[in-house]
Amino acid sequence: MPNSPSDRSSDASRRVTVQRKGPLLMEGPVEVELEDGSVVTSDRFRVALCTCRRSRRYPWCDTSHRDRA
């Protein structure tokens, strides 16, 4: 039975905010499947996903994308 009450929480829409020179901001909680098939999770209300791959905490953004003065 599609969209049964028990499935609603996993099917709920999540908002993703795209920034030109920054991370993807996503409403949480989230699960991220990495290229190797491993899954990382965050239960925070908002997470920043790295898109530049410079982060030491990849897939989470650590602001490594910012230009340093």
N, C-alpha and C positions, 0 to 999 in steps of 0.2 A: 504494500500500500504506500504510494509515494506521498511525501510530506506528512507522515504521521506525526503526532505530537512529540514522540521520542526523537524524531529526526530534525525537528525545527532548529534546535540549538546549533547543530553542525551545519545546517544549510543557511543560517542567517547571513545576510549580506554584511560585508566589512568594507569600510571606507579606506581607500588608498589615496594619498596625496602625493602627486609627482612634482618634484622641484627640479628646475633645470640644472642647477649646480649643487646638487645635494642628494641626500638619501630619499628612499621611498618611505613616507610616513604612513603607518598602518595602524588602524584601531585594533587593539588586542582583545583577548589573548590570541596568539598565533602559533602555528606549527610551520616550520620551514623545512622542506626536503632539499638536501644538498645534492650536488652532482654525484657523490659516491653512494647515495641512497640513505645516508644517515638523516635523522630528523632531530632538529633542535626546537625547543619550545620557549615561549615567554608568556607569562601570565600578566604582564604589565598592561595598563589601559591603552598605551600607545607605544609603538616600537619604531625604530628607525633602521631600515634595511639598507645596507651598503650597496651601492651600484658601481663604485669605482674600483673595488677590490683592494684598496689600500689599507683598510681597517685591520688592526691586529686582532680584533674581536669578530672577524667576519663570521656570519653574515650580518652581525649587528654593526651599525655605524659607530665609529669612535671619533668622528670629525676629521679624519686624516685627509679628507678631500679639500679642506680649506687651505687657501694660499697662506703661507706664513710670511709675516713681515720682518 
